[in-house]
Amino acid sequence: MTLERIQKIKDHLIFIRFNWPKGLLDFKEKNLIYGWNGTGKSTLSNLFRLIEKNTPISEGEVEFTITRKSVNGMDLATTKELPQVRVFN
């Protein structure tokens, strides 16, 4: 299983309406996320941690693309095949 992208984040903490931009490359085996304070890095890290722990996302709407399939963040606890994610924040 491969986490390819976060298709959308709506009304989740700092993210009001995020949609994966056309032309933005998919995630790879290892990814580094950096930016200014207050831009959502910790929020993204927490989303990845929820995948790692198979914990549903209860706030807002989050949709991942995992191996070319759409996975709703609320369904993380019941989704059988999730990618192995390791978070260092």
KOLDO-426644 format. One record per residue: x, y, z of N, C-alpha, C, CB in turn; chain. Coordinates in steps of 0.05 Angstrom, whole numbers, always signed. Each point is the difference from the previous one (the first is absolute). Glycine has a CB too. Layout:
BEGIN
     n_x     n_y     n_z    ca_x    ca_y    ca_z     c_x     c_y     c_z    cb_x    cb_y    cb_z  cadena
       X       Y       Z       X       Y       Z       X       Y       Z       X       Y       Z       A
...
END
This chain:
BEGIN
     n_x     n_y     n_z    ca_x    ca_y    ca_z     c_x     c_y     c_z    cb_x    cb_y    cb_z  cadena
     +17     -24      +0     -17     +24      +0     +18     +25      +0     -37     -25     +25       A
     +28     +44     -40     +16     +25      -3     -18     +24      +4     +31     -23     -31       A
     -23     +41     +50     -14     +25      +3     +10     +18     -22      -4      -5     +51       A
     -13     +11     -70      +7     +16     -23      -4     +30      +5     -12     -38     -29       A
     -10     +45     +42      -5     +29      +4     -23      +3     +20     +15     +11     -47       A
     -17     +14     +57     -24      +8     +15     -18     +14     -20     +25      +4     +46       A
     -45     -17     -55     -17     +11     -21     -14     +26      +9      -7     -47     -17       A
      -3     +47     +42     -13     +24      +9      +0      +1     +31     -29      +2     -41       A
     +29     +23     +51      -3      +5     +29     -20     +23      +1     +47     -17     +14       A
     -69     +13      +0     -20     +21      +2      -8      +3     +29     -17     -10     -47       A
     +20     +34     +57      -8      +7     +27     +13     -17     +21     -43     +15     -18       A
     +69     -20     +15     +15     -15     +20     +23     +18     +10     -12     -45     -22       A
      +9     +54     +47     +19     +18     +12      +7     +24     -18     +19     -39     +25       A
      +6     +43     -33      +8     +23     -15     -10      -1     -29     +40      +4     +29       A
     -46     -28     -39      -8      -3     -28     -30      +4      -4     +38     -32      -6       A
     -45     +52      -9     -28      +6      -6      -9     -15     -25      +4     +46     +21       A
     +10     -42     -43      -6     -14     -25     +26      -5     -15     -45     +22      -3       A
     +56     -46      +7     +24      -8     -15      -7     -22     -19     +29     +13     +39       A
     -21     -10     -64      -2     -22     -20     +27      -3     -12     -49     +10     -10       A
     +58     -35      +6     +26      -5     -11      +2     +13     -28      +3     -44     +25       A
     +16     +63     -28      +2     +14     -25     +10     -17     -23     +10     +41     +26       A
     -21     -36     -50     +10     -14     -24     +29      +8      -3     -46      -1     -22       A
     +62     -19     +14     +29      +6      -4     +17      -5     +25     -14     +32     -34       A
      +1     -33     +58     +16      -6     +24      +6     -30      +0     -22     +38     +26       A
     +47     -45     -22      +9     -27      +0     -12     -16     +24     +42     +14     -23       A
     -47     -40     +18     -10     -17     +22     +22      -4     +21     -31     -23     -32       A
     +22     +14     +55     +19      -7     +21     +18     -24     -10     -32     +16     +36       A
     +55     -17     -25     +19     -22      -6      +5     -16     +25     +22     +27     -37       A
      -2     -45     +37      +5     -17     +23      +8     +17     +24     +15     -36     -31       A
      +1     +57     +27      +8     +18     +21      -7     +29      -8     +37     -32     +15       A
     -48     +47      +3      -9     +27      -6      +8     +19     +22     -38     -18     -27       A
     +46     +42     +20      +7     +20     +19     -19     +23      -4     +49     -13      +1       A
     -62     +22     +21     -19     +22      -2     +11     +22     +18     -40     -31      -9       A
     +43     +55      -2     +10     +22     +15     -15     +26      -9     +46     -22      +5       A
     -44     +42     +12     -13     +25      -6      +0     +18     +24     -29     -22     -34       A
     +17     +46     +31      -2     +19     +21     -18     -10     +22      +7     +37     -33       A
      -3     -26     +57     -18      -6     +23     -28      +7      -7     +37      +8     +33       A
     -56     -25     -25     -28      +6      -4     -11      -7     -27      +6     +36     +32       A
      +9     -51     -48      -9      -7     -27     -11     -28      -3     +34     +31     -16       A
     -36     -46     +37     -13     -26      -1     +18     -25      +1     -34     +24     -25       A
     +59     -20     +31     +18     -24      +1      -8     -19     +22     +37     +29     -18       A
     -42     -20     +41      -8     -17     +22     -27     -13      -5     +26     +28     +32       A
     -44     -14     -45     -26     -11      -7      +4     -24     -20     -22     +45      +7       A
     +39     -41     -27      +6     -22     -18     +13     -23     +15      +6     +33     -38       A
     +13     -27     +55     +13     -21     +16     -20     -16     +16     +41     +28      +2       A
     -61     -14     +10     -20     -14     +15     -18     -17     -18      +0     +38     +33       A
      -6     -29     -57     -16     -17     -19     +16     -25      -7     -22     +41     -18       A
     +48     -39     +13     +16     -23      -6      +1     -19     +25     +27     +27     -33       A
     -26     -16     +57      +0     -16     +24     -26     -16      +2     +31     +34     +23       A
     -53     -22     -30     -26     -14      +1      -1     -23     -19     -22     +43     +13       A
     +35     -40     -37      +3     -23     -18     +17     -22     +14      -4     +30     -41       A
     +26     -22     +52     +18     -18     +14     -14     -16     +21     +38     +31      -9       A
     -56     -18     +24     -14     -12     +23     -28     -12      -7     +25     +32     +29       A
     -32     -30     -55     -27     -10      -9     -22     +13     +16     +20     -44     -14       A
     -18     +70     +17     -20     +15     +16     -16     +18     -18     +31      -1     +40       A
     -58      +0     -38     -16     +17     -18      +4     +30      +6     -33     -37      -3       A
     +29     +53     -18      +1     +29      +2     -28     +10      +4     +42      +3     -29       A
     -47      +9     +52     -27      +8      +7      -6     +29      -6      +1     -34     +35       A
     +19     +50     -39      -5     +29      -4      +3      +6     -30     +17     +11     +46       A
     -37      +1     -58      +1      +8     -28      -1     -24     -19     +26     +40     +14       A
     -18     -35     -38      +1     -21     -21     +28      -2     -11     -48      +9     -12       A
     +58     -34     +13     +27      -5     -11      -2     -25     -17     +23     +21     +40       A
     -11     -19     -64      +0     -22     -19     +28      -5     -10     -48     +11     -13       A
     +56     -35     +15     +27      -9     -10      -3     -16     -25     +18      +0     +47       A
      +3      +0     -63      +2     -18     -23     +22     -20      +8     -15     +34     -35       A
      +6     -60     +38     +18     -21      +8      -2     -22     -21      -6     +11     +49       A
     +29     -14     -63      +2     -20     -22     -24      +4     -19     +25     -33     +30       A
     -28     +57     -40     -20      +7     -20     -29      -2      +9     +33     -14     -33       A
     -38     +11     +60     -27      -2     +10      -4     +23     +20      -1     -50      -6       A
     -23     +60      +6      -7     +21     +19      -8     -12     +27     -16     +29     -38       A
     +28     -18     +59      -5      -9     +27      -9     +24     +17     +33     -39      -4       A
     -57     +37     +15     -10     +22     +17     +14      -2     +27     -45      +0     -24       A
     +52     +22     +35     +14      +1     +26     -17     -12     +23     +24     +40     -16       A
     -50     -38     +14     -18     -12     +20      +1     -30      +0     -30     +40      -4       A
     +40     -52     -18      +0     -29      -3     +27     -13      +7     -35      +6     -34       A
     +54      +9     +45     +27     -11      +5      +0     -24     +19     +18     +46      -8       A
     -36     -47     +27      -1     -22     +19     -10     -26     -13      -8     +33     +37       A
      -8     -30     -58     -12     -24     -13     +12      -6     -27     -41     +10     +24       A
     +60      +6     -34     +13      -5     -25     +21     -22      +5      -8     +47     -17       A
      +6     -69      +3     +17     -23      +5     +29      +4      -8     -40     -28      -6       A
     +44     +41     -17     +27      +2      -9      +9     +30      -1      -6     -42     -27       A
     +22     +49     +46     +11     +27      +1     +30      -1      -3     -38     +16     +30       A
     +50      +4     -41     +29      +0      -3     +14      +2     +27      -4     +20     -45       A
     +28     -30     +46     +17      +3     +24     +10     +29      +0     +13     -50      +1       A
     -21     +65     +19      +9     +27      +2     +14      +3     +27     -39     +17     -28       A
     +61      -3     +27     +15      +6     +25      +4     +31      +0     +24     -46      +1       A
     -31     +57     +22      +0     +30      +2     +22      +8     +20     -49      +2     -11       A
     +65     +17      +3     +19     +13     +18      -6     +29      +0     +36     -35      -8       A
     -46     +46     +29      -8     +28      +1     +18     +14     +20     -48     -11     -12       A
END
